[in-house]
Amino acid sequence: MRLLLVHGRAQEGKSSASIEAEWLRPLRRGIVAAGLTEPSWSRKDVPFYGNDLKALVDSYDLPPGDEIETRGGAVEDEYSRFLAEVAIEARDTNKASEADIERELGPGPETRGPENWKWVQAVIRAIDRGTPNVSNNAVGVLLRDVFIYVNFGTVQRKINQIVAEAVTDERTVAVGHSLGSVVAYEVFRERGATNIARYVTVGSPLGIRAIRRRLQSPLTMPVGVADWFNARDARDVVALYPLDGGNFDINPSVRNYSDVTNHTDNRHGIDGYLDNADVAKAICDAV
């Protein structure tokens, strides 16, 4: 059985080898916590696209979500609509309280709602301030990168090609984190036939309506993916929703586990997902 690890954003300057080491350390702790023995993987693959993603994102010259000014261009307008949709979802899921939003918005006769760009920015800032140590996973930055991936075919094709080259016919357990869970899902769908014994997603934003409605429709279980297990920490500002029937309605349905207590400061870190005993068990049990 092969292990395929698909990383998310903010990995530039690293390598396949360094990310593999970063992921295997917590996974092995999780395996021990679960009372299991690590499988004898036939091989481990980590398709690395961190530098390419950074270069592609930089080429669009879009600021983080809490810094953009609506300039009237088509890209900026679509970006603004995307951020407004996410802000509404974050408010509705209590990731940003009304009191926090008010503090960020400040005094004055401002309209409280997505039609007011200052309100949208206030929501994004409120989420960031309420999540300690998010310098490399700030919501405004992460949303920009996800927006660019799901909206621009040139970006999708380049990133997907890198990951697709690591998808073989060998029976595989695949793990996708954050944006990587979106990328792997799209690659599996595009390929049309895979041999994925289990797809494990952690910290996935696929349940966010603003993201999933920009993916190719209809949403489906990729051909050749035998089973899908999704884990989330309910406090993770990226994994707003479980991938259940109300948020990611596919058949067969995704199995969700929302009881992860991610011990990393930003609640989204890969360490706090992979060293969870239930997540580690889900990975090992597929072998």
C-alpha positions as CSV (number, residue, x, y, z in Angstrom):
1,M,0.0,0.0,0.0
2,R,1.3,3.4,-1.0
3,L,0.9,6.7,1.0
4,L,0.2,9.9,-0.9
5,L,0.5,13.2,1.1
6,V,-0.9,16.4,-0.5
7,H,0.1,19.6,1.3
8,G,-1.6,22.9,1.4
9,R,-0.5,26.5,0.9
10,A,2.5,28.4,2.5
11,Q,4.9,25.6,1.8
12,E,7.3,27.5,-0.5
13,G,11.0,27.0,0.1
14,K,10.4,23.4,1.4
15,S,10.7,20.1,-0.5
16,S,8.9,16.8,-0.8
17,A,11.4,15.3,1.6
18,S,11.0,18.0,4.2
19,I,7.2,17.9,4.1
20,E,7.3,14.1,4.3
21,A,9.4,14.3,7.5
22,E,7.1,17.0,8.9
23,W,4.0,14.9,8.4
24,L,5.4,11.5,9.4
25,R,6.6,12.7,12.8
26,P,3.1,13.6,14.1
27,L,1.5,10.6,12.2
28,R,3.8,8.2,14.0
29,R,2.8,9.8,17.4
30,G,-0.8,9.3,16.4
31,I,-0.2,5.7,15.4
32,V,1.4,5.0,18.8
33,A,-1.5,6.8,20.6
34,A,-3.9,4.5,18.7
35,G,-2.0,1.4,19.9
36,L,-1.2,0.5,16.3
37,T,1.9,-0.3,14.3
38,E,2.9,1.8,11.3
39,P,2.1,0.0,8.0
40,S,5.0,-1.0,5.8
41,W,4.3,1.4,3.0
42,S,5.5,0.3,-0.4
43,R,6.4,3.9,-1.0
44,K,5.6,7.4,0.2
45,D,5.0,10.3,-2.3
46,V,4.6,14.0,-1.6
47,P,4.0,16.0,-4.8
48,F,5.6,19.4,-4.1
49,Y,4.0,22.4,-5.6
50,G,4.7,25.0,-2.9
51,N,7.1,27.2,-5.0
52,D,4.9,27.0,-8.1
53,L,1.8,28.0,-6.1
54,K,3.7,31.0,-4.6
55,A,4.8,32.2,-8.0
56,L,1.4,31.8,-9.5
57,V,-0.3,33.6,-6.6
58,D,2.2,36.5,-6.8
59,S,1.6,36.9,-10.5
60,Y,-2.0,37.9,-9.8
61,D,-1.0,40.7,-7.4
62,L,-4.0,40.3,-5.2
63,P,-3.6,41.4,-1.6
64,P,-4.9,39.4,1.4
65,G,-8.6,39.5,1.9
66,D,-8.5,42.0,4.7
67,E,-6.4,44.5,2.7
68,I,-8.0,44.5,-0.8
69,E,-9.7,47.7,-2.0
70,T,-12.5,47.2,-4.5
71,R,-11.1,48.9,-7.6
72,G,-13.9,47.9,-10.0
73,G,-11.9,45.4,-12.1
74,A,-13.5,42.0,-12.9
75,V,-11.1,40.0,-10.8
76,E,-11.3,42.3,-7.8
77,D,-15.0,42.3,-8.0
78,E,-15.2,38.5,-8.1
79,Y,-12.7,38.3,-5.3
80,S,-14.8,40.7,-3.2
81,R,-17.9,38.6,-3.8
82,F,-16.0,35.5,-2.7
83,L,-14.8,37.1,0.5
84,A,-18.2,38.5,1.3
85,E,-19.7,35.0,1.0
86,V,-17.1,33.5,3.3
87,A,-17.6,36.4,5.8
88,I,-21.3,35.6,6.0
89,E,-20.5,31.9,6.6
90,A,-17.9,32.7,9.3
91,R,-20.4,35.0,11.1
92,D,-23.2,32.4,10.8
93,T,-20.9,29.7,12.3
94,N,-19.8,32.0,15.1
95,K,-16.2,32.0,14.0
96,A,-16.5,35.8,14.4
97,S,-18.8,37.1,17.1
98,E,-20.9,40.3,16.6
99,A,-18.9,41.9,19.4
100,D,-15.6,41.0,17.7
101,I,-16.9,42.4,14.4
102,E,-18.0,45.6,16.1
103,R,-14.6,46.1,17.7
104,E,-12.9,45.7,14.3
105,L,-15.5,47.9,12.5
106,G,-15.2,50.7,15.0
107,P,-17.7,53.5,15.8
108,G,-19.7,55.1,13.1
109,P,-22.9,54.7,11.0
110,E,-21.5,51.7,9.0
111,T,-23.9,49.2,7.4
112,R,-23.6,45.9,9.1
113,G,-23.6,43.4,6.3
114,P,-21.8,42.0,3.2
115,E,-22.9,45.0,1.1
116,N,-20.4,47.1,3.1
117,W,-16.8,46.2,2.2
118,K,-15.6,47.5,5.6
119,W,-17.8,45.0,7.3
120,V,-16.4,42.1,5.3
121,Q,-12.8,43.2,6.2
122,A,-13.8,43.5,9.8
123,V,-15.1,39.9,9.9
124,I,-11.9,38.6,8.4
125,R,-9.8,40.6,10.8
126,A,-12.0,39.4,13.7
127,I,-11.4,35.8,12.7
128,D,-7.6,36.4,12.5
129,R,-7.4,38.1,15.9
130,G,-9.5,35.4,17.5
131,T,-7.0,32.7,16.3
132,P,-3.6,33.0,17.9
133,N,-0.4,32.6,16.0
134,V,-1.9,32.5,12.5
135,S,0.9,34.4,10.8
136,N,1.4,31.7,8.2
137,N,-2.3,30.7,8.0
138,A,-4.1,34.0,8.3
139,V,-7.6,33.7,6.9
140,G,-7.2,36.7,4.6
141,V,-4.1,35.1,3.0
142,L,-5.4,31.6,2.8
143,L,-8.7,32.8,1.3
144,R,-6.7,34.7,-1.4
145,D,-4.7,31.6,-2.3
146,V,-7.8,29.3,-2.4
147,F,-9.7,31.9,-4.5
148,I,-6.9,32.1,-7.1
149,Y,-6.8,28.3,-7.3
150,V,-10.5,27.7,-7.7
151,N,-11.0,30.7,-10.1
152,F,-8.1,30.5,-12.6
153,G,-7.7,27.6,-14.9
154,T,-4.0,28.3,-15.5
155,V,-3.3,27.9,-11.8
156,Q,-5.5,24.8,-11.4
157,R,-3.9,23.1,-14.4
158,K,-0.3,23.8,-13.2
159,I,-0.9,22.6,-9.6
160,N,-3.1,19.7,-10.6
161,Q,-0.5,18.5,-13.1
162,I,2.1,18.3,-10.4
163,V,-0.1,16.3,-8.1
164,A,-1.6,14.1,-10.9
165,E,1.9,12.9,-11.8
166,A,2.1,11.3,-8.3
167,V,-1.2,9.4,-8.8
168,T,-0.5,5.9,-9.9
169,D,-2.5,2.7,-10.3
170,E,-1.0,1.3,-7.1
171,R,-3.4,0.9,-4.2
172,T,-3.0,4.1,-2.2
173,V,-4.0,5.9,1.0
174,A,-4.2,9.6,0.2
175,V,-4.1,12.4,2.8
176,G,-5.0,16.0,1.9
177,H,-4.6,19.0,4.2
178,S,-6.2,22.4,3.8
179,L,-5.9,23.6,0.2
180,G,-4.3,20.2,-0.6
181,S,-7.6,18.5,0.2
182,V,-9.2,20.6,-2.6
183,V,-6.4,20.0,-5.1
184,A,-6.4,16.2,-4.5
185,Y,-10.2,16.0,-4.9
186,E,-10.0,17.9,-8.2
187,V,-7.2,15.7,-9.4
188,F,-9.0,12.5,-8.5
189,R,-12.1,13.7,-10.3
190,E,-10.1,14.7,-13.4
191,R,-8.2,11.4,-13.6
192,G,-11.4,9.5,-13.8
193,A,-10.0,6.2,-12.4
194,T,-7.9,5.9,-9.4
195,N,-7.0,3.2,-6.8
196,I,-7.5,5.1,-3.6
197,A,-8.4,2.7,-0.8
198,R,-9.1,5.7,1.4
199,Y,-9.0,9.5,1.0
200,V,-8.4,11.2,4.4
201,T,-8.9,14.9,4.5
202,V,-7.9,17.1,7.5
203,G,-8.6,20.8,8.0
204,S,-10.5,20.9,4.7
205,P,-12.3,24.0,3.4
206,L,-14.4,22.0,0.9
207,G,-17.6,22.5,2.9
208,I,-17.4,26.3,2.5
209,R,-20.2,27.2,0.1
210,A,-18.1,30.0,-1.5
211,I,-15.5,27.5,-2.4
212,R,-17.5,24.4,-3.4
213,R,-19.8,26.4,-5.7
214,R,-16.8,27.5,-7.7
215,L,-15.7,23.9,-8.3
216,Q,-16.8,21.9,-11.3
217,S,-20.4,20.7,-10.9
218,P,-21.9,18.4,-9.9
219,L,-19.9,17.3,-6.9
220,T,-19.3,13.6,-7.0
221,M,-17.3,10.9,-5.3
222,P,-14.3,10.5,-7.6
223,V,-14.2,7.2,-9.5
224,G,-11.8,4.8,-7.8
225,V,-12.0,6.4,-4.3
226,A,-13.3,3.6,-2.2
227,D,-13.8,5.5,1.0
228,W,-13.5,9.1,2.3
229,F,-12.8,10.1,5.9
230,N,-12.8,13.8,6.8
231,A,-11.5,15.0,10.2
232,R,-11.9,18.5,11.6
233,D,-11.5,20.6,14.7
234,A,-14.6,22.6,15.1
235,R,-12.5,25.6,16.1
236,D,-10.4,25.4,12.9
237,V,-11.2,28.6,11.0
238,V,-10.6,26.9,7.7
239,A,-12.7,23.8,8.2
240,L,-15.9,25.7,8.8
241,Y,-18.2,22.8,8.1
242,P,-18.1,19.0,8.1
243,L,-18.4,17.4,4.6
244,D,-21.9,16.1,5.3
245,G,-25.1,16.0,3.3
246,G,-25.8,19.6,4.0
247,N,-22.4,20.9,3.0
248,F,-20.9,18.4,0.6
249,D,-23.7,16.1,-0.7
250,I,-22.1,13.3,-2.6
251,N,-22.9,9.6,-2.9
252,P,-21.5,7.6,-1.2
253,S,-21.3,10.1,1.6
254,V,-18.1,11.3,3.3
255,R,-17.5,9.9,6.8
256,N,-17.0,12.8,9.2
257,Y,-15.1,13.1,12.5
258,S,-15.5,16.5,14.1
259,D,-14.0,15.8,17.5
260,V,-10.3,16.5,16.8
261,T,-8.8,18.7,19.5
262,N,-6.0,20.3,17.4
263,H,-3.3,21.3,20.0
264,T,-1.5,23.6,17.6
265,D,-1.9,27.3,18.3
266,N,-3.8,28.0,15.0
267,R,-6.1,24.9,15.3
268,H,-5.3,24.2,11.7
269,G,-1.8,22.9,11.9
270,I,-1.0,19.5,10.3
271,D,0.7,18.3,13.6
272,G,-2.5,18.5,15.6
273,Y,-4.4,16.5,13.0
274,L,-2.0,13.7,12.2
275,D,-1.1,12.9,15.8
276,N,-4.8,12.5,16.6
277,A,-5.3,8.8,17.4
278,D,-8.6,8.5,15.4
279,V,-7.0,10.2,12.3
280,A,-4.0,7.9,12.5
281,K,-6.3,4.9,12.9
282,A,-8.3,5.9,9.8
283,I,-5.1,6.1,7.8
284,C,-3.7,2.8,9.1
285,D,-7.0,0.8,8.9
286,A,-7.2,1.4,5.2
287,V,-4.1,-0.8,4.7
